[in-house]
């Protein structure tokens, strides 16, 4: 089953930028399709392996920060090729 996941990482500390950069670089190095914009990062792939990957990498990020929020939206389909029709 394919999935599309939108993530926003918000470290709750002064030195937040490097934590975000490191997390996005980890996503880019994965086997999954990753698209970025200024507000969020989308990652696409098979649901179970994708969630296993995100669980592992989010856990690492949580260990490296004092406090962090992850906002996540999950859609059951691969929307990586979406183009507006209007």
Secondary structure, 3 states (H helix, E strand, C coil): CEEEEEEEEEECCCCHHHHHHHHHHHHHCCCCEEEECCCCEEEEEEHHHHHHHHHHHHHHHHHHCCCEEEEEEEECCCCCCCCCCC
